[in-house]
Amino acid sequence: MRIPRLKFWPQAFKRKIPKTLWGRALLIIVLPVALMQVAVTWAFFDMHWETVTAKLSEGLIGDVSWAVDAYKADPTRENMDKVAAAAQKSMQLSIAFQPGRELPENRRRNPWAALDRSLKRALTEQLDDPFWYDTTRYQASVDIRVKVDGGVIRVIAPRERAFATRAHIFILWMTGATLVLTAISILFIRNQVRAIERLSVAAEKFGRGEDDPNFKPYGAAEVRAAAQNFLKMKTRIQRHIEQRTTLLASVSHDLRTPLTRLKLELAMAPQDTATERMKQDVSEMAYMIDEYLAFASGEMIESPQTVSVNGLLETVADGARRAGHAPEFVPLHEDIETAFRVSAISRALSNLVMNGFHYAATVRISAEIEHKTGGKRSLHIYVDDDGPGIAPEKREDALKPFSRLDDSRNQNKKGVGLGLAIARDTIRSHGGELELDQSPMGGLRANIGIPLI
């Protein structure tokens, strides 16, 4: 017969597993130790403690049974006194006869059910008379009562005669050992996880164009190896960026010089229709070169600065106003400051705003703070317009370099399809992402999400 698979168990189990390396490493170390301690404790109580308790209970009830039988053989007051004296001297039992009494009807249960269970078993096996017992009324004693003719024999016995009373010491030792092992595990695991966290922070800072001069490899051999490889990769990337920047500066100079000469020659040439067309071609060529260089050069050479978000957005809006537009600006309710490469992010936002004004009458700039789980936050900057927008299936293509849409909404009619690509590249260099969506105003929404540190 085929056993059906329980698919819900893996998912439920995965949801319970900690998501962090710190939590999982602690779970790997502490969980087996805790399970071992629980297993040992259970084995101790099941195999040793209950066996010892059962033997003690049997011995005690054997003495109680002797006292009851001795009294029943001669049910006189004098005989009861002799039995009580012998029991007190040899067995540490306090025995008294209560004439005319009956057994109590109710009994309080002991939280440790094993105590009552072992005592009841011994009483049932060794006594033929009705009995009653209580293990909770007195802290150091056990109360046992047996119904005989004419009354009740009451026996008060020391607790240690019925039960193994030192079991809690074993539990304390096991609990203490577990806590000590857990504390040691926490110290060692935390030290190893801290090295990985520092590597993650250094990589995130480098991805945003920031440098962490205090970062040094430490921790386990594998973590140190990963950190050393990260530093080598960082050096190679920085060297590549420097070489690319030098190359692009040379290319920029070499291309602009002949273009400048062409502009001068066209300015001095007879001004006719052909000359005007050539001027337009030269102007378009210069614009295309600027776009290519802006896309290829990146913004890694600019150092981040801590600026006000509202101040940055107001500067972008003011730049659009100076260009003859009137964007709407909705500032953050509570302004914050964060690190940006100011020139790069301003240029990216300006590209998005001016792109909106190419196709819409109204453009709105707004921002909000998104609060996430774990106390993390992210900054969202929105550029909305009321233009024709971009179809959902073409929004990702619109963000690709050199992509030109054929619909009414083309992200770069004038150039070569780099406006949105440059903006997204800049946003990603800040550790964020640029997404296109439907705007509440009916047109296109550019959603810039940047995590806040």
N, C-alpha and C positions, 0 to 999 in steps of 0.2 A: 504494500500500500504506500502510495506516495504521500509524504508529509508536507502539508502546505507551508510555504515560507511566510514568516511574520515580518512583513516589510516595514511595519511601523516601529519596530525595535531599533533598527540602526538610526533612523532619523531622530527618535526620542533620545537615544543615547548621545548622538552628536550634539544635540541642543544643550545637554547637560555638561559636556566637556568644556573646560576653560578654553578661551580663544587665544590667550597669550602664552608665549613660551614659558614665562615665569610660572603661570598657573599649571601648565601641563607638566613641567619638570617637577614641581612640588607634588603634583598628584602622583607621578611615577614613583617618587621616593617615599612619600608619606603613606599612600594608600596600601602598598604591600605591608609596611610595618604595622599599620593600624589593623589590617586584616589578620596578620599573624598574632598580634596581641589579643584580638578578640577570640581567635581560634584557641589560643593557649588558655585564656581565661575560661572559655566555655568547657574545654577539656578538663580543666582543674575542677570546676564545680560539678561537672557531670560525672567524672570518674573518681575524684578524690574526696571533694568536700561532701557530696551527698553520701558517699560510702561511709566516711567517718561519722557524719551526723547520724546516719541510720544505726551504726553500731552504738553510739552514745545513747540514742533514744531507746534502743533495745535494752541496754544495761540499766538505764533509769527505770523503765517500766517493769523490768524484772524485779527490781527492788520494791517498787510500788506493789506489784503483784504479791510478793512475799509478805509485805505488811498487811495487805487485805486478807490474804489467806490465814495469816497468824491471828488476826482479830476474829475472823469468822469461826476459827477453831474454838475460841473461848471468848464470846462477845460480852466481856465484863469490863468495867472501868479500870480495874487493876491490871488486867492483861493489856488493855489499850495503852496504859501508861508505860508498861514494860516495852511494848513494841515501839512506842514513840521514842523512848529513851535509847533503845538499841539503834533505831534508825538515825537518830540525831548524832550518836557517837560514831557509828561505823559508816554511815552512808550520806551524811550531811543533809538529811531530809527532815523537814519540820512537819510532823503528822499530828492531826487533831481530829477527834470524832465530834461531829455536830449532830446531836440527836434531834429528830423531828424535822430535819431540813430536807429539801428537795433539790435536784440538780437545776441550775439555771437553764432557761429556755433559749436564750440567745448567746452568741459568742462573736467577739470581734475577730475578723480575719487578719492575719499577719501579712504585711506587704510582701514578705519573702514566703511565697507559697510553699517552698520546699521544706521550711521549718515545720509548718503545720502538717504537711503531708507525711513526713517521716515519723513524727510523733503519733499521729492518728493510726498509721500502719502498725506501729509497735503496740499501741493500746488495744487495737482490734485483735491482734494476734495473741496477746498474752492475758487479756482480761475477759472474763465471761459476764461480768456485771456491767450495768449501764455506767457510762462515764461522761465526764465533761472536762474540757481543758481550755486554758487561755495562755497564749504566749506573748500577749501585748500589754497586759495590765501593769506588770511590774518590769522595770528595766533590767534587773539582774536576776529575776526568778521566773519560774514557770509554775502556774497554778493548775493542779490536777485534782479532780473530785470524782469519787467512786460511790455509787449508790449501794448501800447495804441495808439489811433489815434494821429498822429503827432510826435510820438517819443517813448521814453522808460522811465518808472519810475524806478529809481534805489534806492534800500533800503540797507543800511548798518546797520546790527543789531549785538549787542553784542553776542558773541558765547554762553554765558551761558543762553541766552534767548531761544536758539534752542536746546541745548543739556545739559545733566547732565555731567558737566565737571570734577567732583570730583571722577569719577569711578576708576581712576588709583590709588587713595589712597587705596581703598579697595583691589585692586590687589596687591599693595605693602605690605599691611598688611598680606594677605594670603600667599604671597611668603616668607615674613620674618618669619611667623609662621612655614611654612614648613621647611625652612632652620634651624631654631632653634631646631625643633623636630628631624630633621635628624641628626644634630650635637650631640644632647643628645643620640640618638639611637646608633650612631657610637661609642661614648665613652663607653657605657655600653656593647654593643655587643663585641667590641674589647677586653675589659677586660675579658669577659667570653671565647672568642675564644683563647686568649693567654694561658689560663690555659690548654685547650685541646691541643694546639700546644706543650706546654712544656711536657705534658704527652706523646705525640707522639714521641718527640725527645728523652725523657728518655727511652722509650720502644725500639726505634731504636738503641740507644747506647748499651743498655743491650743485644739486639740481636747480636750486633757485639762484645760482650765481654768487652765493656767499662763500666765504672761506672760513675754515675752523682751524686756526693755527695751533690750538691746544690739543688737537686730536692726535693720540698716539696709540699704536696697537698694544693691547694687553689682554689678559684673560687666558683661556685655554689655547692650546697650540692651533686648533682648527680656526678659532676666532681670530687669533693673531695673524694667521695666514690669510684669511679673508680680508682683514684690515690692511695688511701690507699690499695685497693685490689691488685693493681699492685705491690706495695711495699711488701705486704705479699707473693704474688706469686714469686717475685724476691728472697725473703729470702728463701722460700722453695726450689726453684731451686738451689740456691747457696749451701744450706745445702746438697741437694741431690748430687751435683757435688763433694763437699768435701768428702762425705761418699763414693761415687763411686771411687774417686781418692785413698782414703785410702785403700779401699778394693782391688783395682787393684794392688796397690803397694805390698800388702800382697800376693796376688795371684801370682804376678810376681816373688817375692822372693821364694815362696813355690814351684813353678814349675821349676824355673831355678836351684835351688839347686840339685834336683835329676838328672836333665839333665846334670849338670856339672859333677856329680859323674859318670854318664853313659859314658860321654866323656872320663874321666880319666881311667875308667875301660877298655873301648874299646882301648884306646891308649896303655895300658899295656898288653892287651890280644894278643895272637898270631895273626899276621896279615895275614889273608887269605881272600878268597872271601866272606865268611859269615860276617867276621868282617867289611869289607868295606861296605857291604850292610847295616849293622846295623849303621855304621857311617853316611851313607846317610839318613837313616830313622831318626836318632837323629837330624841331621842337618835340615832336612825338618820339623821336629816337632818344633824345636826352631824357625824356620822362621815363621811357622804358628802361634805360640804363640805370636810372636812379632806383626804379623798382627792383630790378634784378639785384643790385648791390645791397639794397635794404633787406631783401629776403635772405641773401646768402651770408651777409656779414653777421647777423644775429645781434644780440645785445649783451653778450657776456662781459664785455670790457667795462661796462658801466657799473659802478659800485652802488649797492642799495642804500637808500636813505629812508629814515623814518619820517613819514609825513602824515598829515591829516587826510582822511578819506574824503570828507566833505570839501576840504580845500583843493584836493586834486581834481575832483569832479567839477567844482566851480571853475577851475582853470580851464578844463576842457570845454565846458559850456561857454566860457568867455571867449575862447579861441574861435568857436563856431559863430558867435555873435560878431566878432570882428570880420569874419568872412561873409557877413551879410545874411546870416540865418538867425532864427530865434528859437533855440531849443528850450523845452521845458526841463526844469531841474527840481527833483524831489530829494532833498538831503536826508541823511540818516537822522533818525530821531535823537539818538545819542551818538555823537561823533566819536570815532576811535582813531588811533594812530597805528600804522603798521609799516613794514619795510617794503619799498618798491624801488625798482630802477625807474626813476621818475620820468626821464625822457622817453624811455621805451614804452612804458605803460600809457603815458599821455599820448604818444603817437598812435598806439593801437586803439585807444578809445576815440581819438579824433578820426581815425580811419572809419570806425564803425558809425560815428555820428554823421560824417560827411557822406558815407555810403547811404545812410538813411535818407538824407536830404536829396540825393540824386533821384529818388523814386517816390518820396512822400512829402506832404506839406507840413506835417508835424512830427517832431522827434522828441522823445522824452528820455531823460537820464535819471535813473533812480538806483537806490542801493538798500540792502537789508542784511541783517546778520542772522545766519541760520545756526541754531544750537543743536548739536548732535549728542549722541550717547557718549558717556565717558567724559563729559565736560569739554568736548572739542567743539570748535566753532569754525564757520567759514563765511567769507564775505562774498555776497552776490551783487554784482553790478549789472543792471539791465539797461539796454538801449532799445527802446520800442519806437516803432513808427506806424503810420496808418497807410502805408503803401500797398502794392499788390502782393508782397510777400514772396516766399519761395515754396514750391510744393514739397511736402514732407520727404518724398523719395529722392529729392534732389538736394536736400540741405547738406548732406555729408559731402557730395561732390562740390558744392559751392565753397567748401573750406579747403579743398585740395589746391595745391599750387598749379598755376597755369590753366585752371579750369574756368571756362567761360560759358555761362548758361545761355541758351538760345531763347529762353522765355522773356517776358517783359521785364522780369527782375533779373538783371545781370549784375554780378557783384563788381564788375570792373569794365565798363564799356570803353573807357578811355585808355586803359593800359592793357596788361597781359594776363590778368586774372590772379593777382597776387595780394590784393587788398585784404581780404579775409584771411588768407593763408599767413600773411605777415602778422596780423593781429593774433591769430591762434598760436603761432610760434612764440610770440612774446608772452602770451598768457601762460603757455606751458612752461616757459623758462622761469616763471614765478611759482611753479608747482600747481598751477590751476588748470582749468579747461574752459574752452569756449564752445557753447552749444547754440544752435539755431532752433527757434521754436515759433509757435503761433503767438502773436502779440495780443494782449487784451484790447489794444487799439485797432485790431483788425489786420495789421500788416505783419512785419517780421520782428521777432524779439531776439536780440543777441544776449545770451545769458553767460556772464563771466563769473565763474566760481573759483575763489582762491582761498585755500585753507589759512587760518590764522594761527599763529604760534603763541 
